[in-house]
């Protein structure tokens, strides 16, 4: 994920949109529009606003953490 956002080809608008989504995910991992991936309810994905891509993340209920695992930019 860090490599994706560190790419100098990523515009400031895309970068700031992804950061804002990351904050929103941390505040509420079950955001409207997020979907369960496979059979695991703690593995989630959500579209990045403005059609910029998809974010995947895992919710650790035990540790009260959200781990952003992958960003796929379109």
C-alpha distances in whole Angstrom, upper triangle without the diagonal:
4,5,5,7,9,10,14,15,13,15,16,17,14,12,14,14,11,12,15,14,12,15,17,15,16,19,20,18,20,20,22,21,18,19,19,18,21,23,21,21,19,16,15,14,15,15,14,17,19,18,14,12,11,9,10,11,13,16,18,22,23,21,21,17,14,11,8,7,5,6,8,10,14
4,5,5,6,9,12,14,12,15,15,17,14,11,14,15,12,12,15,15,13,15,18,17,17,20,21,20,23,22,25,23,21,23,23,22,24,27,24,25,22,19,19,17,18,18,16,19,20,20,16,15,15,12,13,14,16,19,20,23,25,22,22,18,16,12,10,10,9,9,11,12,16
4,6,5,6,10,11,11,14,15,17,14,12,15,16,13,14,18,17,16,19,21,20,20,24,25,23,25,25,27,25,23,24,25,23,25,28,26,27,24,21,21,19,19,19,17,20,21,20,16,15,15,14,15,16,19,22,23,27,28,26,25,21,19,16,13,12,10,10,11,12,15
4,6,6,9,9,8,11,13,14,11,10,13,14,11,12,16,15,14,17,19,18,19,22,23,21,24,23,25,22,21,22,23,21,24,27,25,26,23,20,19,17,17,16,14,17,17,16,12,12,12,11,13,15,18,21,23,27,28,26,25,22,19,16,12,11,9,7,8,8,11
4,5,8,9,7,9,10,12,9,7,10,11,9,9,13,13,12,15,17,17,18,21,22,21,23,22,24,22,21,23,24,23,26,29,27,26,24,21,20,17,17,16,13,16,17,16,12,12,13,12,14,15,19,21,23,26,28,26,25,21,18,16,12,13,11,8,10,9,13
4,6,9,8,10,11,14,12,9,12,14,12,12,16,17,15,18,20,20,21,24,25,24,27,25,28,26,25,26,27,26,29,32,30,30,27,24,23,21,21,20,17,19,20,19,16,16,17,16,18,19,21,24,26,29,30,28,27,23,21,18,15,15,13,12,13,13,16
4,5,6,9,11,13,11,10,14,15,13,14,18,18,17,20,23,22,23,26,27,26,28,27,29,27,25,27,28,27,29,32,31,31,28,26,24,22,21,20,17,19,19,18,15,15,17,16,19,20,23,26,28,31,33,31,30,26,23,20,17,17,14,12,13,11,14
4,5,8,9,12,11,10,14,16,15,16,19,20,19,22,24,24,25,28,29,28,31,29,31,29,28,30,31,30,33,36,34,34,32,29,27,25,24,22,19,20,20,19,16,17,19,19,22,23,27,29,31,34,36,34,32,29,26,24,20,20,18,15,15,13,15
4,6,9,11,10,10,14,15,14,16,19,19,20,22,24,24,26,28,29,28,30,28,29,27,27,28,30,29,32,35,34,34,31,29,27,24,22,20,17,18,17,17,13,15,17,18,21,23,27,29,32,35,37,35,34,30,27,24,21,21,18,15,14,11,12
4,7,8,6,7,10,11,11,12,15,16,16,19,20,21,22,25,26,25,27,25,26,24,23,25,27,26,29,32,31,31,28,26,23,21,19,17,14,15,14,14,10,12,15,15,18,20,24,26,29,32,34,32,30,27,24,21,18,18,15,12,12,9,11
4,5,5,6,9,10,11,12,14,16,17,19,20,21,23,25,26,25,27,25,26,24,24,26,29,28,31,34,33,32,30,28,25,22,20,18,14,14,13,14,11,13,16,17,20,22,26,28,31,33,36,33,32,28,25,23,20,21,18,15,14,11,12
4,6,5,6,8,10,10,12,14,15,16,18,20,21,23,24,24,26,24,25,24,24,27,29,29,32,35,33,32,30,28,25,22,20,18,14,14,14,15,12,15,17,17,21,22,26,27,30,32,35,32,30,27,24,23,20,21,19,16,16,13,15
4,5,5,6,9,10,11,12,14,16,17,18,20,21,22,23,24,21,22,21,21,24,27,27,31,34,32,31,29,27,24,21,18,16,12,11,10,12,10,13,15,16,20,21,25,26,29,31,34,32,30,27,24,23,19,21,19,15,15,13,14
4,6,5,6,9,10,11,12,14,15,16,18,20,21,21,22,20,20,19,19,21,24,24,27,30,29,28,26,23,21,17,15,13,9,9,9,10,7,9,12,13,16,18,22,24,27,29,32,30,28,24,21,20,16,18,15,11,12,9,10
4,5,5,6,9,10,11,13,14,15,17,19,20,20,22,20,21,20,20,22,24,24,28,30,28,27,25,23,20,18,16,14,11,11,12,13,10,11,13,13,16,17,21,22,25,27,30,28,26,22,19,18,15,16,14,11,12,10,13
4,5,5,6,9,10,11,12,14,15,17,18,19,21,18,20,19,19,22,25,25,29,31,29,28,25,24,21,18,16,15,11,11,12,14,11,13,15,14,17,18,21,22,25,27,30,27,25,22,19,18,16,18,16,13,15,13,15
4,5,5,6,9,10,11,12,14,15,16,17,18,15,17,16,16,19,22,22,26,28,27,25,23,21,18,16,13,11,8,7,8,10,8,10,12,11,15,16,20,21,24,26,28,27,24,21,18,18,15,17,15,12,13,11,13
4,5,5,6,9,10,10,12,14,15,15,17,14,16,15,14,17,19,20,23,26,24,22,20,18,16,13,11,10,7,8,10,11,9,9,10,8,12,13,16,18,21,23,26,24,21,18,15,14,11,13,11,9,11,10,12
4,5,5,6,9,10,11,13,14,14,17,15,17,17,16,19,21,22,25,27,25,23,21,19,17,15,14,13,10,11,13,15,12,13,13,11,14,14,17,18,20,22,25,22,20,17,14,14,11,14,13,11,14,13,16
4,5,5,6,9,10,11,12,13,15,13,15,15,15,18,21,22,26,27,25,23,21,20,17,15,13,13,10,10,12,14,13,14,14,12,15,15,17,18,21,22,25,23,20,17,15,15,13,16,15,13,16,15,17
4,5,5,6,9,10,10,10,12,10,12,12,11,15,17,18,22,24,22,20,17,16,13,12,9,9,7,8,11,12,11,11,11,9,11,12,14,15,18,20,23,21,18,16,13,13,11,13,13,11,13,13,16
4,5,5,6,9,10,10,12,11,14,14,12,15,17,18,21,23,20,19,16,15,13,12,11,12,10,11,15,15,14,13,12,9,10,10,12,13,15,17,20,18,15,13,10,10,8,11,11,10,13,14,17
4,5,5,6,9,10,13,11,14,15,14,17,19,20,24,25,22,20,18,17,15,15,13,14,12,13,16,18,16,16,15,12,14,12,14,14,16,17,20,18,15,12,10,12,11,14,15,14,17,18,21
4,5,5,6,8,10,8,11,12,11,15,17,19,22,24,21,18,16,16,14,13,11,13,11,12,15,17,16,16,14,12,13,12,14,13,16,17,20,18,15,13,11,13,12,15,16,15,18,18,20
4,5,5,5,7,7,10,11,9,12,14,15,19,20,17,15,13,12,10,10,9,12,11,13,16,17,16,15,13,10,10,9,10,10,13,14,17,16,13,11,8,10,9,12,13,13,16,17,20
4,6,6,9,10,13,15,13,15,16,18,21,22,18,16,13,14,12,13,13,15,14,16,20,20,19,18,16,13,12,10,11,9,11,12,15,13,10,8,6,9,9,13,15,15,18,20,23
4,7,9,9,12,15,13,16,17,20,23,23,20,17,15,16,14,15,14,17,16,17,20,21,21,20,18,15,15,13,14,12,14,13,16,15,11,10,9,12,13,16,18,18,21,22,25
4,5,6,9,12,10,13,14,17,20,20,18,14,13,14,12,13,12,15,15,16,20,20,20,19,17,14,14,12,12,10,13,12,16,15,11,11,9,12,13,16,18,18,21,22,24
4,6,9,11,8,10,11,13,16,17,14,11,9,10,8,10,10,13,14,16,19,20,19,18,15,12,11,9,9,7,10,10,14,13,10,9,7,10,10,13,15,16,18,20,22
4,6,8,6,8,9,12,15,16,13,10,9,10,8,10,10,13,14,16,19,19,20,18,15,13,12,11,11,9,12,12,16,16,13,13,11,13,13,16,17,17,19,21,23
4,6,6,9,11,14,17,18,16,13,12,13,10,10,8,11,12,13,16,17,17,16,14,12,12,12,13,12,15,15,19,19,16,15,12,15,14,16,17,17,18,19,21
4,6,8,11,15,18,19,17,14,15,15,11,11,9,11,12,12,15,16,17,16,14,14,14,14,16,15,19,18,22,22,19,19,16,18,17,19,19,18,19,20,21
4,6,10,13,16,17,17,14,15,14,10,9,6,7,10,10,13,13,15,13,11,12,12,13,15,16,19,20,23,24,21,20,17,18,16,18,17,16,16,17,18
4,7,9,13,14,13,11,11,10,6,5,4,7,10,12,15,14,15,13,10,9,9,10,12,12,16,16,20,20,18,17,13,14,13,14,14,14,15,16,18
4,6,9,11,11,9,10,8,5,5,6,9,13,15,18,16,17,14,11,11,10,10,11,12,16,17,20,21,19,18,15,15,14,15,15,15,15,18,19
4,6,7,7,5,7,6,5,7,9,12,15,18,21,19,20,17,13,12,10,10,10,11,14,15,18,19,18,17,14,15,14,14,15,16,17,19,21
4,7,6,7,8,5,5,7,10,13,16,19,21,19,19,16,12,11,9,10,10,12,15,16,19,20,19,18,15,14,14,13,13,14,15,18,19
4,6,8,10,8,9,10,14,16,19,22,25,22,23,19,16,15,12,13,12,14,16,17,20,21,21,20,18,17,17,15,16,18,18,21,22
4,6,9,8,10,13,16,19,22,25,28,26,26,22,19,18,15,14,13,14,15,16,18,20,20,20,18,18,18,17,18,21,21,24,26
4,5,6,8,12,15,18,21,24,27,25,25,22,18,16,13,12,9,10,11,12,15,17,16,16,14,15,15,15,16,19,20,24,25
4,6,7,11,13,17,20,22,25,24,24,21,17,16,13,11,9,9,11,11,14,16,15,14,13,14,15,15,17,19,20,23,25
4,6,10,13,16,18,21,25,23,23,20,16,14,11,8,6,5,7,8,11,12,12,11,9,10,12,12,15,17,19,22,24
4,7,11,14,16,19,22,21,20,17,13,11,8,6,5,6,9,11,14,15,14,12,10,10,10,10,11,14,16,19,21
4,7,11,13,16,19,17,17,14,10,8,6,5,6,8,11,13,16,17,15,13,10,10,10,10,11,12,14,16,18
4,7,9,13,15,14,14,10,7,6,4,6,9,11,14,16,20,20,18,16,12,12,10,10,9,10,11,13,15
4,6,9,12,11,11,9,6,5,7,9,11,13,17,18,22,22,19,17,13,13,11,12,11,10,11,12,13
4,6,9,7,8,6,4,6,9,12,15,17,20,22,25,25,23,20,17,16,13,14,12,10,10,10,11
4,7,6,5,5,5,6,10,12,16,18,21,23,26,25,23,20,16,16,13,14,12,9,9,8,10
4,5,6,8,9,10,14,16,19,20,24,25,29,28,25,23,19,19,16,18,15,12,12,11,11
4,6,8,11,13,16,19,22,24,28,29,32,31,29,26,23,22,19,20,18,14,13,11,11
4,6,8,11,15,18,21,23,27,29,32,31,29,26,22,22,18,19,16,13,11,9,7
4,7,10,13,16,20,22,26,28,31,30,28,25,21,20,16,17,13,10,8,6,5
4,7,10,14,17,20,23,26,29,28,26,23,19,17,14,14,11,7,5,4,5
4,7,10,14,16,20,22,25,24,23,20,16,15,11,11,8,6,5,7,8
4,7,10,13,16,19,22,21,19,16,12,11,7,8,6,5,6,9,11
4,7,10,14,16,19,18,17,14,10,9,6,6,5,6,8,11,14
4,7,10,13,15,14,13,10,7,5,4,5,7,9,12,15,18
4,6,9,12,11,11,8,6,5,7,7,10,13,15,18,21
4,6,9,9,8,6,5,6,9,10,13,16,18,21,24
4,5,5,6,5,6,8,11,12,16,18,21,24,27
4,6,5,7,8,11,14,16,19,21,24,27,30
4,6,8,11,13,16,18,21,24,27,30,33
4,5,9,11,14,16,20,22,26,28,32
4,7,10,13,16,19,21,25,27,30
4,6,10,12,16,18,21,24,27
4,6,9,12,14,18,20,23
4,6,9,12,15,18,21
4,6,8,12,14,17
4,7,10,13,17
4,6,10,13
4,6,10
4,7
4
